[in-house]
């Protein structure tokens, strides 16, 4: 049999109305595998499951079957194209058990088809209405991404300048060490000359001792300068490491932002203030495929001392689950990336932002500042 013929027999296969030969051929076709027929079979089994909840099983009635088969044949002959009428009819053994459940299944399928059409049309209208908002939010995020890349370039320039300063300091320390070695050699030479001059008069001895004392003082000052230069070098190296860590963090953050913004499955929802008079706003970006979240808020006031803003996932089973902490910059802008909460806590239905003690809490204690429904 062809693929379409096998697909047409799936309703009877689900109801158990085929002979063993047809059943074996359908099962071999499903095992190839055939994803389309597998999905079709799953839908027919769901329909049969629904029918089993509302109908009482009854044995096949010969007269009902004959009337139903005659009606089916009349409909097929009246509506089918001439090319299909020329085809050989299916073996009678494949229609060996067609009863009232099959007719009820057809009615249920018509009802489900209408409901699904209305649902698809409603979703298409809602998606078209949200396209403009989504494009505007994506354009804003792309602008923020360009600003972040500019900031990274500035930090990299500063990093190169710091590296040049460190190189100069290293060279300066090397020169000081060379001068220190030369001074030590000179002191050793002077001490040898002093030993040979001890046989001279007192004035020459005093002069030599004074010169040695001066050289020792100079040596001490140079040693002190070398110590300070070494400390300065260590501080510069620490600052350079902090700049490198900051630059790496910014690069990772920009890479994650670019991946989220370029993903086709991204979802964007607004964050609105609970109190209408508050100017704070924001939005949340969710990449369900990578299980990543981005919270972006702006016009947020600076928190009081000892306080931080905390972001929450509102889940179906555990309620609020912490997504992380943030402190806005001078412009009132805050940005935080978070991974999806564990699946054990249930589906995330909303997100919220509250003001909590520094370090955060396991559950919110303050009023909700921003909220967004998913």
C-alpha positions as CSV (number, residue, x, y, z in Angstrom):
1,X,0.0,0.0,0.0
2,X,1.0,3.6,-0.5
3,X,1.8,6.1,2.3
4,X,-1.6,7.8,1.9
5,X,-3.5,4.5,1.9
6,X,-1.7,3.5,5.1
7,X,-2.4,6.9,6.6
8,X,-6.2,6.6,5.7
9,X,-6.3,3.3,7.6
10,X,-5.0,4.7,10.9
11,X,-8.5,5.4,12.4
12,X,-9.6,1.8,11.9
13,X,-6.2,0.7,13.2
14,X,-6.8,2.7,16.4
15,X,-10.3,1.2,16.8
16,X,-9.0,-2.3,16.1
17,X,-11.1,-2.8,12.9
18,X,-8.4,-4.2,10.6
19,X,-7.2,-7.7,9.8
20,X,-3.8,-9.0,10.9
21,X,-2.2,-8.4,7.5
22,X,-3.1,-4.7,7.4
23,X,-2.1,-4.3,11.1
24,X,1.3,-5.8,10.4
25,X,1.8,-3.6,7.3
26,X,0.9,-0.4,9.2
27,X,3.2,-1.3,12.1
28,X,6.1,-1.9,9.7
29,X,5.5,1.5,8.1
30,X,5.5,3.2,11.6
31,X,8.8,1.4,12.5
32,X,10.6,2.8,9.4
33,X,10.0,5.4,11.1
34,X,7.3,7.8,9.6
35,X,6.9,10.9,11.8
36,X,3.8,12.1,10.0
37,X,1.9,8.8,10.5
38,X,3.2,8.5,14.1
39,X,1.8,12.0,14.9
40,X,-1.5,11.2,13.1
41,X,-1.8,7.9,15.1
42,X,-1.2,9.8,18.4
43,X,-4.1,12.2,17.6
44,X,-6.5,9.4,16.7
45,X,-5.6,7.6,20.0
46,X,-6.4,10.8,21.9
47,X,-9.8,11.0,20.2
48,X,-10.5,7.4,21.0
49,X,-9.6,8.1,24.6
50,X,-12.1,11.0,24.7
51,X,-14.8,8.8,23.2
52,X,-14.1,6.1,25.8
53,X,-15.0,8.5,28.6
54,X,-18.5,9.3,27.2
55,X,-19.7,6.2,25.3
56,X,-20.6,2.7,26.5
57,X,-18.9,0.0,24.4
58,X,-21.3,-2.2,22.5
59,X,-20.9,-5.1,20.2
60,X,-21.0,-4.6,16.4
61,X,-24.5,-4.5,14.8
62,X,-24.6,-6.0,11.3
63,X,-27.5,-3.9,10.1
64,X,-25.9,-0.7,11.4
65,X,-22.6,-1.6,9.8
66,X,-24.2,-2.3,6.4
67,X,-26.2,0.9,6.4
68,X,-23.1,2.9,7.4
69,X,-20.9,1.2,4.7
70,X,-23.6,1.9,2.0
71,X,-23.8,5.6,3.0
72,X,-20.0,5.8,2.9
73,X,-19.8,4.3,-0.5
74,X,-22.5,6.7,-1.9
75,X,-20.6,9.7,-0.5
76,X,-17.3,8.5,-2.0
77,X,-18.9,7.8,-5.4
78,X,-20.6,11.2,-5.5
79,X,-17.6,13.3,-4.4
80,X,-14.4,11.5,-5.4
81,X,-12.6,12.4,-8.7
82,X,-12.9,10.1,-11.7
83,X,-9.3,9.0,-11.2
84,X,-10.0,7.8,-7.7
85,X,-13.1,5.9,-8.9
86,X,-10.9,3.9,-11.2
87,X,-8.7,2.6,-8.3
88,X,-9.4,-0.8,-6.8
89,X,-11.5,-0.7,-3.6
90,X,-9.9,-1.7,-0.3
91,X,-10.4,-5.3,0.8
92,X,-13.6,-5.8,2.7
93,X,-11.6,-7.3,5.5
94,X,-10.2,-3.9,6.3
95,X,-13.7,-2.5,7.0
96,X,-14.6,-5.5,9.2
97,X,-15.6,-3.4,12.3
98,X,-17.0,0.1,11.8
99,X,-19.5,1.1,14.4
100,X,-20.9,4.1,16.2
101,X,-17.5,5.1,17.8
102,X,-16.2,5.8,14.3
103,X,-19.0,8.2,13.5
104,X,-18.7,9.8,16.9
105,X,-14.9,10.2,16.3
106,X,-15.6,12.0,13.0
107,X,-18.0,14.4,14.8
108,X,-15.4,15.1,17.6
109,X,-12.7,15.7,15.0
110,X,-14.9,18.3,13.2
111,X,-15.5,20.1,16.5
112,X,-11.8,20.0,17.5
113,X,-10.8,21.2,14.0
114,X,-13.1,24.3,14.3
115,X,-11.8,25.1,17.8
116,X,-8.2,24.7,16.6
117,X,-8.8,27.0,13.6
118,X,-10.2,29.7,15.9
119,X,-7.3,29.3,18.3
120,X,-4.7,29.6,15.5
121,X,-6.4,32.7,14.1
122,X,-6.5,34.4,17.5
123,X,-2.8,33.6,18.1
124,X,-1.9,35.0,14.7
125,X,-3.7,38.3,15.4
126,X,-2.0,38.6,18.8
127,X,1.4,37.9,17.3
128,X,0.9,40.5,14.6
129,X,-0.1,43.1,17.2
130,X,3.1,42.4,19.2
131,X,5.5,42.5,16.3
132,X,5.9,46.3,16.4
133,X,6.6,46.3,20.1
134,X,9.1,43.4,19.7
135,X,11.0,45.2,16.9
136,X,11.2,48.4,19.0
137,X,12.6,46.5,22.0
138,X,15.1,44.6,19.8
139,X,16.3,47.9,18.3
140,X,16.8,49.3,21.8
141,X,18.7,46.3,22.9
142,X,20.9,46.5,19.8
143,X,21.6,50.1,20.6
144,X,22.6,49.1,24.2
145,X,24.8,46.4,22.8
146,X,26.6,48.9,20.5
147,X,27.2,51.2,23.5
148,X,28.6,48.3,25.5
149,X,31.0,47.4,22.7
150,X,32.2,51.0,22.7
151,X,32.8,50.8,26.4
152,X,34.8,47.6,25.9
153,X,37.0,49.3,23.3
154,X,37.7,52.1,25.7
155,X,38.6,49.7,28.5
156,X,40.9,47.8,26.1
157,X,42.6,51.1,25.3
158,X,43.1,51.9,29.0
159,X,44.5,48.4,29.5
160,X,47.1,48.9,26.7
161,X,48.1,52.2,28.3
162,X,48.5,50.5,31.8
163,X,50.6,47.8,30.2
164,X,52.9,50.5,28.7
165,X,53.2,52.2,32.1
166,X,54.1,48.8,33.7
167,X,56.7,48.2,31.1
168,X,58.3,51.6,31.8
169,X,58.3,50.9,35.6
170,X,59.9,47.5,35.0
171,X,62.7,49.2,33.0
172,X,63.1,51.9,35.7
173,X,63.4,49.2,38.4
174,X,66.0,47.4,36.3
175,X,68.0,50.7,36.0
176,X,67.8,51.3,39.7
177,X,69.1,47.8,40.4
178,X,72.0,48.3,38.1
179,X,72.8,51.6,39.8
180,X,72.5,49.9,43.2
181,X,75.0,47.3,42.2
182,X,77.4,50.0,41.0
183,X,77.1,51.8,44.3
184,X,77.7,48.6,46.2
185,X,80.8,48.1,44.2
186,X,81.9,51.6,44.8
187,X,81.4,51.2,48.6
188,X,83.5,48.1,48.5
189,X,86.2,49.9,46.7
190,X,86.1,52.8,49.1
191,X,86.3,50.5,52.1
192,X,89.4,48.9,50.6
193,X,90.9,52.4,50.0
194,X,90.1,53.3,53.6
195,X,91.9,50.3,54.9
196,X,95.0,51.4,53.0
197,X,94.7,55.0,54.2
198,X,94.5,54.1,57.9
199,X,98.2,54.6,58.0
200,X,97.8,58.2,56.8
201,X,97.1,61.1,59.0
202,X,93.8,61.7,60.8
203,X,92.5,64.3,58.4
204,X,92.7,61.9,55.5
205,X,91.1,59.2,57.6
206,X,88.2,61.5,58.6
207,X,87.7,62.5,55.0
208,X,87.5,59.0,53.9
209,X,85.0,58.0,56.6
210,X,82.8,61.0,55.8
211,X,82.8,60.0,52.1
212,X,81.9,56.4,53.1
213,X,79.1,57.6,55.3
214,X,77.8,59.8,52.4
215,X,77.9,56.8,50.1
216,X,76.1,54.6,52.6
217,X,73.4,57.3,53.0
218,X,73.1,57.5,49.2
219,X,72.9,53.7,49.1
220,X,70.1,53.7,51.7
221,X,68.1,56.3,49.8
222,X,68.5,54.3,46.6
223,X,67.4,51.1,48.4
224,X,64.4,53.0,49.7
225,X,63.6,54.2,46.2
226,X,63.9,50.7,44.9
227,X,61.5,49.4,47.5
228,X,59.0,52.1,46.7
229,X,59.3,51.4,43.0
230,X,58.8,47.7,43.6
231,X,55.6,48.5,45.6
232,X,54.4,50.8,42.8
233,X,55.0,48.0,40.3
234,X,53.0,45.6,42.4
235,X,50.1,48.0,42.7
236,X,50.2,48.6,38.9
237,X,50.2,44.8,38.3
238,X,47.1,44.5,40.6
239,X,45.4,47.3,38.8
240,X,46.2,45.7,35.5
241,X,44.8,42.4,36.6
242,X,41.6,44.1,37.8
243,X,41.2,45.9,34.4
244,X,41.8,42.5,32.6
245,X,39.1,40.8,34.7
246,X,36.7,43.6,34.1
247,X,37.4,43.5,30.4
248,X,36.9,39.8,30.2
249,X,33.6,40.0,32.2
250,X,32.4,42.7,29.8
251,X,33.4,40.7,26.8
252,X,31.5,37.6,28.1
253,X,28.5,39.7,28.9
254,X,28.4,41.3,25.4
255,X,28.8,37.8,23.8
256,X,25.9,36.5,25.9
257,X,23.8,39.5,25.0
258,X,24.6,39.1,21.3
259,X,23.6,35.4,21.5
260,X,20.3,36.2,23.2
261,X,19.4,39.0,20.8
262,X,20.3,37.0,17.7
263,X,18.3,33.9,18.8
264,X,14.9,33.4,16.8
265,X,13.1,32.0,19.9
266,X,13.6,35.1,22.1
267,X,10.6,36.3,24.1
268,X,10.4,40.0,25.3
269,X,8.0,41.1,28.1
270,X,7.7,44.6,29.7
271,X,8.4,45.3,33.4
272,X,6.0,47.9,34.7
273,X,5.9,49.8,38.1
274,X,3.3,48.7,40.6
275,X,2.7,52.3,41.5
276,X,1.6,54.3,38.4
277,X,3.5,57.5,39.6
278,X,6.9,55.7,39.5
279,X,9.0,56.5,36.4
280,X,11.0,53.2,36.5
281,X,10.5,50.8,33.6
282,X,12.2,47.8,32.2
283,X,11.8,44.6,30.2
284,X,12.8,40.9,30.5
285,X,14.2,38.9,27.6
286,X,13.8,35.1,27.8
287,X,15.6,32.6,25.6
288,X,13.7,29.4,26.4
289,X,16.0,27.3,24.1
290,X,19.2,28.3,26.0
291,X,17.3,28.7,29.3
292,X,18.7,32.2,29.8
293,X,17.1,35.4,31.1
294,X,18.1,39.1,30.8
295,X,16.5,41.7,33.0
296,X,17.0,45.3,31.9
297,X,15.6,48.2,34.0
298,X,16.0,52.0,33.7
299,X,15.0,55.1,35.6
300,X,15.5,53.2,38.8
301,X,16.3,55.3,41.9
302,X,19.6,54.7,43.8
303,X,18.8,52.3,46.7
304,X,19.4,53.5,50.3
305,X,22.6,52.4,52.1
306,X,22.6,48.7,53.0
307,X,19.9,47.9,50.3
308,X,20.0,46.2,46.9
309,X,17.4,45.4,44.2
310,X,16.6,41.7,44.0
311,X,14.9,40.1,40.9
312,X,12.5,37.2,41.5
313,X,11.0,34.4,39.3
314,X,7.3,33.9,40.3
315,X,6.8,30.1,40.0
316,X,3.7,27.9,40.2
317,X,5.0,25.6,43.0
318,X,7.6,27.5,45.0
319,X,6.3,31.1,44.6
320,X,9.2,33.6,44.4
321,X,12.6,32.2,43.5
322,X,15.6,34.6,43.5
323,X,17.1,35.4,40.1
324,X,19.9,37.7,41.4
325,X,20.8,41.1,42.8
326,X,21.8,44.4,41.0
327,X,22.6,48.0,41.8
328,X,21.7,50.6,39.2
329,X,24.4,53.0,37.8
330,X,24.3,56.8,37.9
331,X,21.7,56.9,35.1
332,X,19.4,54.5,36.9
333,X,20.1,51.6,34.6
334,X,20.5,48.1,35.8
335,X,21.3,44.9,33.9
336,X,21.4,41.3,35.2
337,X,21.5,37.9,33.4
338,X,20.2,34.8,35.0
339,X,19.7,31.1,34.3
340,X,16.2,29.5,34.4
341,X,15.2,28.2,37.8
342,X,15.1,24.4,38.3
343,X,12.1,22.6,36.7
344,X,11.1,21.3,40.1
345,X,9.8,24.7,41.1
346,X,7.2,24.7,38.3
347,X,6.5,27.0,35.4
348,X,7.6,30.7,35.6
349,X,4.4,32.8,35.4
350,X,5.8,36.3,36.2
351,X,8.9,38.2,37.3
352,X,9.2,40.9,39.9
353,X,11.8,43.4,41.4
354,X,11.9,44.3,45.1
355,X,14.2,46.3,47.4
356,X,15.9,44.0,49.9
357,X,18.8,44.1,52.4
358,X,22.3,44.0,50.9
359,X,23.2,40.4,50.0
360,X,19.5,39.4,49.3
361,X,17.0,37.1,50.9
362,X,15.6,33.7,50.1
363,X,12.1,35.2,49.9
364,X,11.0,38.8,49.3
365,X,10.4,41.0,52.3
366,X,9.8,44.4,50.7
367,X,7.1,45.8,48.4
368,X,7.2,44.8,44.7
369,X,8.8,47.7,42.8
370,X,8.5,46.3,39.2
371,X,6.4,43.4,37.9
372,X,6.0,41.6,34.5
373,X,3.6,38.8,33.5
374,X,4.7,36.0,31.1
